[in-house]
Amino acid sequence: MKKNLLLFIAIPVFIALLAFRISERSVTPSDQKLVIPENVQSILDNSCTHCHGEQASWWTHFRPKSKFNLGDLPKLTTADQVNKLLKIADVVKDGKMPKHRYVKRKPKAALSEENKAILVNWAEKQADELVTD
Ligand code: HEC
């Protein structure tokens, strides 16, 4: 009886461990080349995706949004990803994005110096890693 009980517990635990290992493996950088960490994603969501995403807002209702959709990044070819990442780093470094008129109306979308650095570092490092892969 005790043995059965042990198996009863051990089997689901084993299956759970296996599932965990598989899901862990599926998110390693070698499988999914472009990595967008949560902190970077939340900066993008806050400052960029209103114009570079599917998400509609009062602003984009009467402003043409850019054809460049950040959500498409993972679907691009590696070469295009590198290209876009370097552009992101450039426009953020130069303070061209998010657009000034937008930030004036929506001050919360402004990038702090810290978030700017996080974005630029991420974009440049990702571009670098994609090139050397
Ligand atoms: C108010 C809307 C708006 C916001 C917010 C905004 N962008 Fe843009 N962005 C545009 C538009 C429109 C273009 C198209 C070209 C232009 O007008 O300069 C563009 C162009 C770009 C380009 C060049 C794309 C290409 O393929 O040449 C990049 C890169 C970019 N934006 C990145 C960003 C990033 C990163 C953020 C957030 C930090 C951001 N943008 C926030 C509207 C916006």
Backbone and ligand atoms as CSV (ligand in chain L), in Angstrom:
chain,resi,resn,atom,element,x,y,z
A,1,MET,N,N,0.836,-1.202,0.000
A,1,MET,CA,C,0.000,0.000,0.000
A,1,MET,C,C,0.873,1.253,0.000
A,2,LYS,N,N,1.874,1.211,0.869
A,2,LYS,CA,C,2.761,2.364,0.964
A,2,LYS,C,C,3.503,2.592,-0.356
A,3,LYS,N,N,3.876,1.465,-0.988
A,3,LYS,CA,C,4.600,1.549,-2.253
A,3,LYS,C,C,3.742,2.210,-3.337
A,4,ASN,N,N,2.455,1.797,-3.333
A,4,ASN,CA,C,1.527,2.389,-4.311
A,4,ASN,C,C,1.402,3.882,-4.116
A,5,LEU,N,N,1.330,4.248,-2.863
A,5,LEU,CA,C,1.164,5.664,-2.540
A,5,LEU,C,C,2.379,6.457,-3.025
A,6,LEU,N,N,3.549,5.839,-2.834
A,6,LEU,CA,C,4.790,6.490,-3.276
A,6,LEU,C,C,4.776,6.720,-4.781
A,7,LEU,N,N,4.360,5.664,-5.504
A,7,LEU,CA,C,4.291,5.788,-6.971
A,7,LEU,C,C,3.293,6.852,-7.363
A,8,PHE,N,N,2.207,6.858,-6.615
A,8,PHE,CA,C,1.129,7.805,-6.880
A,8,PHE,C,C,1.655,9.242,-6.813
A,9,ILE,N,N,2.573,9.454,-5.895
A,9,ILE,CA,C,3.155,10.790,-5.755
A,9,ILE,C,C,4.316,10.984,-6.722
A,10,ALA,N,N,5.117,9.935,-6.857
A,10,ALA,CA,C,6.355,10.076,-7.632
A,10,ALA,C,C,6.094,10.313,-9.120
A,11,ILE,N,N,5.082,9.655,-9.665
A,11,ILE,CA,C,4.853,9.784,-11.101
A,11,ILE,C,C,4.462,11.212,-11.512
A,12,PRO,N,N,3.467,11.795,-10.851
A,12,PRO,CA,C,3.155,13.195,-11.239
A,12,PRO,C,C,4.332,14.135,-11.034
A,13,VAL,N,N,5.102,13.908,-9.989
A,13,VAL,CA,C,6.256,14.770,-9.740
A,13,VAL,C,C,7.255,14.627,-10.882
A,14,PHE,N,N,7.456,13.391,-11.308
A,14,PHE,CA,C,8.376,13.134,-12.399
A,14,PHE,C,C,7.904,13.823,-13.682
A,15,ILE,N,N,6.601,13.694,-13.940
A,15,ILE,CA,C,6.041,14.313,-15.146
A,15,ILE,C,C,6.177,15.835,-15.074
A,16,ALA,N,N,5.927,16.381,-13.896
A,16,ALA,CA,C,6.027,17.831,-13.732
A,16,ALA,C,C,7.454,18.294,-13.975
A,17,LEU,N,N,8.406,17.532,-13.465
A,17,LEU,CA,C,9.814,17.885,-13.653
A,17,LEU,C,C,10.189,17.849,-15.129
A,18,LEU,N,N,9.697,16.820,-15.808
A,18,LEU,CA,C,9.980,16.664,-17.228
A,18,LEU,C,C,9.408,17.848,-18.012
A,19,ALA,N,N,8.163,18.194,-17.691
A,19,ALA,CA,C,7.502,19.301,-18.374
A,19,ALA,C,C,8.269,20.587,-18.125
A,20,PHE,N,N,8.736,20.742,-16.907
A,20,PHE,CA,C,9.464,21.948,-16.552
A,20,PHE,C,C,10.751,22.042,-17.365
A,21,ARG,N,N,11.449,20.912,-17.485
A,21,ARG,CA,C,12.707,20.914,-18.232
A,21,ARG,C,C,12.477,21.241,-19.700
A,22,ILE,N,N,11.386,20.695,-20.242
A,22,ILE,CA,C,11.095,20.947,-21.653
A,22,ILE,C,C,10.760,22.420,-21.863
A,23,SER,N,N,9.907,22.975,-20.971
A,23,SER,CA,C,9.524,24.374,-21.174
A,23,SER,C,C,10.727,25.280,-20.959
A,24,GLU,N,N,11.611,24.870,-20.069
A,24,GLU,CA,C,12.795,25.671,-19.812
A,24,GLU,C,C,13.691,25.691,-21.051
A,25,ARG,N,N,13.781,24.526,-21.690
A,25,ARG,CA,C,14.646,24.436,-22.850
A,25,ARG,C,C,14.123,25.274,-24.009
A,26,SER,N,N,12.781,25.380,-24.107
A,26,SER,CA,C,12.227,26.064,-25.272
A,26,SER,C,C,12.443,27.575,-25.221
A,27,VAL,N,N,12.897,28.114,-24.100
A,27,VAL,CA,C,13.122,29.553,-24.073
A,27,VAL,C,C,14.610,29.915,-24.018
A,28,THR,N,N,15.488,28.944,-24.231
A,28,THR,CA,C,16.909,29.287,-24.227
A,28,THR,C,C,17.235,30.104,-25.471
A,29,PRO,N,N,18.182,31.021,-25.370
A,29,PRO,CA,C,18.469,31.942,-26.473
A,29,PRO,C,C,18.823,31.244,-27.781
A,30,SER,N,N,19.381,30.043,-27.731
A,30,SER,CA,C,19.800,29.405,-28.977
A,30,SER,C,C,18.591,28.996,-29.817
A,31,ASP,N,N,17.462,28.716,-29.159
A,31,ASP,CA,C,16.254,28.365,-29.901
A,31,ASP,C,C,15.529,29.621,-30.359
A,32,GLN,N,N,15.328,30.502,-29.426
A,32,GLN,CA,C,14.603,31.729,-29.735
A,32,GLN,C,C,15.631,32.837,-29.744
A,33,LYS,N,N,16.067,33.203,-30.938
A,33,LYS,CA,C,17.255,34.040,-31.018
A,33,LYS,C,C,17.062,35.438,-30.444
A,34,LEU,N,N,15.979,36.077,-30.817
A,34,LEU,CA,C,15.770,37.427,-30.317
A,34,LEU,C,C,15.188,37.347,-28.913
A,35,VAL,N,N,15.843,37.972,-27.955
A,35,VAL,CA,C,15.357,37.951,-26.585
A,35,VAL,C,C,14.926,39.357,-26.187
A,36,ILE,N,N,13.677,39.484,-25.778
A,36,ILE,CA,C,13.193,40.772,-25.280
A,36,ILE,C,C,12.830,40.589,-23.815
A,37,PRO,N,N,13.733,40.987,-22.912
A,37,PRO,CA,C,13.456,40.812,-21.482
A,37,PRO,C,C,12.250,41.642,-21.062
A,38,GLU,N,N,11.662,41.255,-19.938
A,38,GLU,CA,C,10.444,41.913,-19.475
A,38,GLU,C,C,10.630,43.416,-19.270
A,39,ASN,N,N,11.778,43.804,-18.705
A,39,ASN,CA,C,11.954,45.240,-18.435
A,39,ASN,C,C,12.043,46.031,-19.735
A,40,VAL,N,N,12.654,45.435,-20.758
A,40,VAL,CA,C,12.732,46.107,-22.055
A,40,VAL,C,C,11.334,46.180,-22.675
A,41,GLN,N,N,10.609,45.072,-22.597
A,41,GLN,CA,C,9.263,45.050,-23.179
A,41,GLN,C,C,8.377,46.110,-22.537
A,42,SER,N,N,8.505,46.288,-21.223
A,42,SER,CA,C,7.616,47.251,-20.581
A,42,SER,C,C,8.008,48.682,-20.960
A,43,ILE,N,N,9.285,48.919,-21.229
A,43,ILE,CA,C,9.694,50.250,-21.706
A,43,ILE,C,C,9.110,50.484,-23.101
A,44,LEU,N,N,9.227,49.477,-23.954
A,44,LEU,CA,C,8.684,49.591,-25.309
A,44,LEU,C,C,7.179,49.828,-25.262
A,45,ASP,N,N,6.502,49.055,-24.395
A,45,ASP,CA,C,5.047,49.198,-24.284
A,45,ASP,C,C,4.678,50.608,-23.845
A,46,ASN,N,N,5.479,51.149,-22.951
A,46,ASN,CA,C,5.162,52.445,-22.387
A,46,ASN,C,C,5.479,53.597,-23.343
A,47,SER,N,N,6.543,53.457,-24.126
A,47,SER,CA,C,7.004,54.602,-24.913
A,47,SER,C,C,6.862,54.445,-26.422
A,48,CYS,N,N,6.668,53.243,-26.912
A,48,CYS,CA,C,6.775,53.045,-28.359
A,48,CYS,C,C,5.570,52.383,-29.018
A,49,THR,N,N,4.952,51.419,-28.350
A,49,THR,CA,C,3.999,50.573,-29.087
A,49,THR,C,C,2.710,51.292,-29.463
A,50,HIS,N,N,2.447,52.457,-28.885
A,50,HIS,CA,C,1.257,53.182,-29.329
A,50,HIS,C,C,1.365,53.526,-30.803
A,51,CYS,N,N,2.574,53.743,-31.270
A,51,CYS,CA,C,2.768,54.047,-32.692
A,51,CYS,C,C,3.385,52.881,-33.456
A,52,HIS,N,N,4.069,52.022,-32.751
A,52,HIS,CA,C,4.739,50.893,-33.412
A,52,HIS,C,C,4.132,49.580,-32.962
A,53,GLY,N,N,2.827,49.483,-33.011
A,53,GLY,CA,C,2.202,48.229,-32.600
A,53,GLY,C,C,0.780,48.153,-33.074
A,54,GLU,N,N,0.110,47.084,-32.702
A,54,GLU,CA,C,-1.288,46.896,-33.100
A,54,GLU,C,C,-2.184,47.803,-32.273
A,55,GLN,N,N,-1.721,48.038,-31.052
A,55,GLN,CA,C,-2.510,48.753,-30.067
A,55,GLN,C,C,-2.960,50.131,-30.581
A,56,ALA,N,N,-4.239,50.345,-30.654
A,56,ALA,CA,C,-4.730,51.657,-31.084
A,56,ALA,C,C,-4.841,52.574,-29.871
A,57,SER,N,N,-4.674,53.839,-30.082
A,57,SER,CA,C,-4.854,54.776,-28.982
A,57,SER,C,C,-5.509,56.020,-29.529
A,58,TRP,N,N,-5.926,56.911,-28.681
A,58,TRP,CA,C,-6.559,58.143,-29.154
A,58,TRP,C,C,-5.599,58.885,-30.076
A,59,TRP,N,N,-4.311,58.758,-29.809
A,59,TRP,CA,C,-3.313,59.466,-30.608
A,59,TRP,C,C,-3.235,58.907,-32.022
A,60,THR,N,N,-3.130,57.590,-32.102
A,60,THR,CA,C,-2.932,56.990,-33.425
A,60,THR,C,C,-4.221,56.981,-34.244
A,61,HIS,N,N,-5.345,57.280,-33.609
A,61,HIS,CA,C,-6.581,57.344,-34.379
A,61,HIS,C,C,-6.500,58.451,-35.426
A,62,PHE,N,N,-5.835,59.535,-35.088
A,62,PHE,CA,C,-5.760,60.611,-36.082
A,62,PHE,C,C,-4.322,60.960,-36.446
A,63,ARG,N,N,-3.408,60.092,-36.104
A,63,ARG,CA,C,-2.017,60.220,-36.551
A,63,ARG,C,C,-1.659,58.920,-37.247
A,64,PRO,N,N,-1.075,59.001,-38.419
A,64,PRO,CA,C,-0.675,57.730,-39.029
A,64,PRO,C,C,0.385,57.073,-38.167
A,65,LYS,N,N,0.174,55.839,-37.824
A,65,LYS,CA,C,1.238,55.204,-37.064
A,65,LYS,C,C,2.287,54.656,-38.015
A,66,SER,N,N,3.441,54.434,-37.487
A,66,SER,CA,C,4.545,53.957,-38.314
A,66,SER,C,C,4.243,52.561,-38.849
A,67,LYS,N,N,4.789,52.264,-40.013
A,67,LYS,CA,C,4.615,50.934,-40.588
A,67,LYS,C,C,5.429,49.903,-39.819
A,68,PHE,N,N,6.373,50.391,-39.041
A,68,PHE,CA,C,7.261,49.513,-38.302
A,68,PHE,C,C,6.565,49.055,-37.017
A,69,ASN,N,N,6.185,47.772,-36.973
A,69,ASN,CA,C,5.488,47.206,-35.825
A,69,ASN,C,C,6.484,46.432,-34.954
A,70,LEU,N,N,6.685,46.926,-33.744
A,70,LEU,CA,C,7.660,46.275,-32.852
A,70,LEU,C,C,7.303,44.812,-32.572
A,71,GLY,N,N,6.006,44.525,-32.582
A,71,GLY,CA,C,5.579,43.151,-32.333
A,71,GLY,C,C,6.011,42.189,-33.429
A,72,ASP,N,N,6.375,42.743,-34.587
A,72,ASP,CA,C,6.812,41.888,-35.700
A,72,ASP,C,C,8.284,41.511,-35.598
A,73,LEU,N,N,9.011,42.187,-34.725
A,73,LEU,CA,C,10.465,41.952,-34.619
A,73,LEU,C,C,10.851,40.465,-34.602
A,74,PRO,N,N,10.209,39.653,-33.732
A,74,PRO,CA,C,10.626,38.245,-33.686
A,74,PRO,C,C,10.378,37.500,-34.987
A,75,LYS,N,N,9.497,38.032,-35.847
A,75,LYS,CA,C,9.161,37.310,-37.084
A,75,LYS,C,C,10.090,37.664,-38.238
A,76,LEU,N,N,10.897,38.701,-38.062
A,76,LEU,CA,C,11.774,39.129,-39.155
A,76,LEU,C,C,12.955,38.178,-39.333
A,77,THR,N,N,13.603,38.291,-40.473
A,77,THR,CA,C,14.830,37.527,-40.658
A,77,THR,C,C,15.896,38.104,-39.735
A,78,THR,N,N,16.915,37.323,-39.462
A,78,THR,CA,C,17.962,37.790,-38.553
A,78,THR,C,C,18.574,39.090,-39.049
A,79,ALA,N,N,18.803,39.180,-40.355
A,79,ALA,CA,C,19.422,40.389,-40.903
A,79,ALA,C,C,18.538,41.606,-40.660
A,80,ASP,N,N,17.217,41.440,-40.869
A,80,ASP,CA,C,16.302,42.557,-40.645
A,80,ASP,C,C,16.205,42.912,-39.160
A,81,GLN,N,N,16.289,41.891,-38.328
A,81,GLN,CA,C,16.250,42.158,-36.883
A,81,GLN,C,C,17.433,43.021,-36.479
A,82,VAL,N,N,18.617,42.641,-36.964
A,82,VAL,CA,C,19.830,43.390,-36.624
A,82,VAL,C,C,19.678,44.838,-37.097
A,83,ASN,N,N,19.206,44.973,-38.324
A,83,ASN,CA,C,18.981,46.279,-38.913
A,83,ASN,C,C,18.050,47.137,-38.043
A,84,LYS,N,N,16.921,46.566,-37.651
A,84,LYS,CA,C,15.944,47.311,-36.843
A,84,LYS,C,C,16.515,47.611,-35.459
A,85,LEU,N,N,17.207,46.651,-34.881
A,85,LEU,CA,C,17.766,46.867,-33.540
A,85,LEU,C,C,18.744,48.035,-33.553
A,86,LEU,N,N,19.570,48.098,-34.596
A,86,LEU,CA,C,20.535,49.194,-34.673
A,86,LEU,C,C,19.821,50.529,-34.878
A,87,LYS,N,N,18.724,50.493,-35.635
A,87,LYS,CA,C,17.947,51.716,-35.824
A,87,LYS,C,C,17.317,52.164,-34.506
A,88,ILE,N,N,16.803,51.181,-33.763
A,88,ILE,CA,C,16.210,51.510,-32.464
A,88,ILE,C,C,17.258,52.187,-31.581
A,89,ALA,N,N,18.456,51.581,-31.533
A,89,ALA,CA,C,19.527,52.149,-30.705
A,89,ALA,C,C,19.821,53.583,-31.157
A,90,ASP,N,N,19.880,53.792,-32.471
A,90,ASP,CA,C,20.190,55.120,-33.009
A,90,ASP,C,C,19.137,56.165,-32.639
A,91,VAL,N,N,17.868,55.834,-32.927
A,91,VAL,CA,C,16.827,56.846,-32.698
A,91,VAL,C,C,16.672,57.162,-31.211
A,92,VAL,N,N,16.903,56.150,-30.376
A,92,VAL,CA,C,16.776,56.392,-28.936
A,92,VAL,C,C,17.964,57.227,-28.440
A,93,LYS,N,N,19.165,56.895,-28.935
A,93,LYS,CA,C,20.361,57.639,-28.532
A,93,LYS,C,C,20.237,59.105,-28.940
A,94,ASP,N,N,19.740,59.318,-30.157
A,94,ASP,CA,C,19.611,60.689,-30.668
A,94,ASP,C,C,18.403,61.413,-30.090
A,95,GLY,N,N,17.615,60.720,-29.299
A,95,GLY,CA,C,16.434,61.351,-28.717
A,95,GLY,C,C,15.341,61.622,-29.737
A,96,LYS,N,N,15.356,60.880,-30.874
A,96,LYS,CA,C,14.348,61.111,-31.913
A,96,LYS,C,C,13.033,60.403,-31.601
A,97,MET,N,N,13.149,59.349,-30.818
A,97,MET,CA,C,11.967,58.576,-30.447
A,97,MET,C,C,11.926,58.446,-28.933
A,98,PRO,N,N,10.772,58.438,-28.297
A,98,PRO,CA,C,9.460,58.720,-28.891
A,98,PRO,C,C,9.371,60.166,-29.345
A,99,LYS,N,N,8.531,60.404,-30.320
A,99,LYS,CA,C,8.451,61.735,-30.929
A,99,LYS,C,C,8.098,62.810,-29.893
A,100,HIS,N,N,8.746,63.963,-30.045
A,100,HIS,CA,C,8.608,65.027,-29.037
A,100,HIS,C,C,7.167,65.475,-28.834
A,101,ARG,N,N,6.464,65.616,-29.965
A,101,ARG,CA,C,5.096,66.115,-29.832
A,101,ARG,C,C,4.225,65.130,-29.069
A,102,TYR,N,N,4.556,63.863,-29.224
A,102,TYR,CA,C,3.816,62.810,-28.516
A,102,TYR,C,C,4.106,62.887,-27.020
A,103,VAL,N,N,5.383,63.057,-26.690
A,103,VAL,CA,C,5.786,63.099,-25.280
A,103,VAL,C,C,5.167,64.312,-24.579
A,104,LYS,N,N,5.043,65.415,-25.347
A,104,LYS,CA,C,4.434,66.613,-24.770
A,104,LYS,C,C,3.010,66.334,-24.324
A,105,ARG,N,N,2.317,65.577,-25.143
A,105,ARG,CA,C,0.923,65.282,-24.811
A,105,ARG,C,C,0.812,64.128,-23.833
A,106,LYS,N,N,1.829,63.300,-23.843
A,106,LYS,CA,C,1.756,62.094,-23.022
A,106,LYS,C,C,3.079,61.956,-22.264
A,107,PRO,N,N,3.276,62.798,-21.257
A,107,PRO,CA,C,4.573,62.855,-20.572
A,107,PRO,C,C,4.999,61.498,-19.988
A,108,LYS,N,N,4.037,60.659,-19.708
A,108,LYS,CA,C,4.399,59.357,-19.139
A,108,LYS,C,C,5.174,58.494,-20.130
A,109,ALA,N,N,5.086,58.817,-21.423
A,109,ALA,CA,C,5.783,58.027,-22.429
A,109,ALA,C,C,7.253,58.427,-22.558
A,110,ALA,N,N,7.640,59.508,-21.896
A,110,ALA,CA,C,9.029,59.964,-21.989
A,110,ALA,C,C,9.981,58.889,-21.467
A,111,LEU,N,N,11.155,58.830,-22.089
A,111,LEU,CA,C,12.165,57.863,-21.644
A,111,LEU,C,C,13.077,58.543,-20.627
A,112,SER,N,N,13.229,57.937,-19.474
A,112,SER,CA,C,14.209,58.457,-18.514
A,112,SER,C,C,15.596,58.092,-19.042
A,113,GLU,N,N,16.622,58.769,-18.528
A,113,GLU,CA,C,17.984,58.449,-18.973
A,113,GLU,C,C,18.287,56.974,-18.730
A,114,GLU,N,N,17.779,56.481,-17.602
A,114,GLU,CA,C,18.024,55.083,-17.249
A,114,GLU,C,C,17.368,54.141,-18.257
A,115,ASN,N,N,16.108,54.424,-18.591
A,115,ASN,CA,C,15.419,53.561,-19.546
A,115,ASN,C,C,16.010,53.665,-20.948
A,116,LYS,N,N,16.482,54.860,-21.275
A,116,LYS,CA,C,17.168,55.034,-22.557
A,116,LYS,C,C,18.364,54.093,-22.616
A,117,ALA,N,N,19.154,54.107,-21.546
A,117,ALA,CA,C,20.351,53.274,-21.502
A,117,ALA,C,C,19.987,51.792,-21.586
A,118,ILE,N,N,18.913,51.406,-20.894
A,118,ILE,CA,C,18.497,49.998,-20.928
A,118,ILE,C,C,18.130,49.597,-22.352
A,119,LEU,N,N,17.366,50.472,-23.033
A,119,LEU,CA,C,16.935,50.175,-24.401
A,119,LEU,C,C,18.130,50.081,-25.357
A,120,VAL,N,N,19.008,51.092,-25.273
A,120,VAL,CA,C,20.150,51.132,-26.189
A,120,VAL,C,C,21.065,49.925,-25.943
A,121,ASN,N,N,21.345,49.648,-24.678
A,121,ASN,CA,C,22.202,48.493,-24.363
A,121,ASN,C,C,21.597,47.202,-24.876
A,122,TRP,N,N,20.307,47.062,-24.653
A,122,TRP,CA,C,19.631,45.842,-25.096
A,122,TRP,C,C,19.717,45.709,-26.614
A,123,ALA,N,N,19.359,46.791,-27.333
A,123,ALA,CA,C,19.321,46.730,-28.800
A,123,ALA,C,C,20.713,46.438,-29.367
A,124,GLU,N,N,21.728,47.114,-28.822
A,124,GLU,CA,C,23.074,46.912,-29.365
A,124,GLU,C,C,23.609,45.517,-29.046
A,125,LYS,N,N,23.327,45.056,-27.830
A,125,LYS,CA,C,23.815,43.747,-27.434
A,125,LYS,C,C,23.121,42.650,-28.241
A,126,GLN,N,N,21.811,42.799,-28.418
A,126,GLN,CA,C,21.066,41.827,-29.202
A,126,GLN,C,C,21.583,41.786,-30.644
A,127,ALA,N,N,21.782,42.961,-31.219
A,127,ALA,CA,C,22.266,43.025,-32.603
A,127,ALA,C,C,23.612,42.316,-32.700
A,128,ASP,N,N,24.451,42.581,-31.727
A,128,ASP,CA,C,25.767,41.969,-31.674
A,128,ASP,C,C,25.677,40.451,-31.610
A,129,GLU,N,N,24.827,39.965,-30.721
A,129,GLU,CA,C,24.702,38.519,-30.544
A,129,GLU,C,C,24.119,37.860,-31.774
A,130,LEU,N,N,23.187,38.534,-32.437
A,130,LEU,CA,C,22.576,37.951,-33.631
A,130,LEU,C,C,23.591,37.878,-34.763
A,131,VAL,N,N,24.484,38.862,-34.820
A,131,VAL,CA,C,25.491,38.871,-35.885
A,131,VAL,C,C,26.509,37.763,-35.660
A,132,THR,N,N,26.911,37.580,-34.413
A,132,THR,CA,C,27.972,36.601,-34.150
A,132,THR,C,C,27.464,35.166,-34.117
A,133,ASP,N,N,26.128,34.993,-34.099
A,133,ASP,CA,C,25.574,33.626,-34.079
A,133,ASP,C,C,25.859,32.869,-35.353
L,1,HEC,C1,C,3.974,59.306,-31.675
L,1,HEC,C2,C,4.266,58.080,-32.365
L,1,HEC,C3,C,5.603,57.408,-32.163
L,1,HEC,C4,C,6.174,56.997,-30.979
L,1,HEC,C5,C,5.626,57.140,-29.579
L,1,HEC,C6,C,7.424,56.333,-31.335
L,1,HEC,N1,N,7.575,56.337,-32.695
L,1,HEC,FE1,FE,9.114,55.564,-33.751
L,1,HEC,N2,N,8.341,56.284,-35.493
L,1,HEC,C7,C,7.095,56.907,-35.617
L,1,HEC,C8,C,6.835,57.218,-37.027
L,1,HEC,C9,C,5.586,57.886,-37.569
L,1,HEC,C10,C,7.967,56.736,-37.740
L,1,HEC,C11,C,8.159,56.801,-39.258
L,1,HEC,C12,C,9.249,57.678,-39.729
L,1,HEC,C13,C,9.292,59.045,-39.096
L,1,HEC,O1,O,8.319,59.790,-39.094
L,1,HEC,O2,O,10.393,59.384,-38.599
L,1,HEC,C14,C,8.899,56.166,-36.744
L,1,HEC,C15,C,10.123,55.593,-37.046
L,1,HEC,C16,C,10.870,54.826,-36.150
L,1,HEC,C17,C,12.045,54.060,-36.499
L,1,HEC,C18,C,12.655,53.917,-37.869
L,1,HEC,C19,C,11.992,52.717,-38.518
L,1,HEC,C20,C,12.609,52.385,-39.833
L,1,HEC,O3,O,12.477,51.217,-40.217
L,1,HEC,O4,O,13.219,53.234,-40.454
L,1,HEC,C21,C,12.474,53.442,-35.361
L,1,HEC,C22,C,13.649,52.486,-35.210
L,1,HEC,C23,C,11.587,53.851,-34.291
L,1,HEC,N3,N,10.629,54.706,-34.801
L,1,HEC,C24,C,11.711,53.436,-32.988
L,1,HEC,C25,C,10.937,53.899,-31.947
L,1,HEC,C26,C,11.163,53.547,-30.546
L,1,HEC,C27,C,12.269,52.606,-30.056
L,1,HEC,C28,C,10.226,54.210,-29.826
L,1,HEC,C29,C,10.067,54.221,-28.335
L,1,HEC,C30,C,11.210,54.586,-27.554
L,1,HEC,C31,C,9.384,54.962,-30.766
L,1,HEC,N4,N,9.861,54.753,-32.038
L,1,HEC,C32,C,8.295,55.741,-30.417
L,1,HEC,C33,C,6.227,57.199,-34.591
L,1,HEC,C34,C,6.486,56.987,-33.241
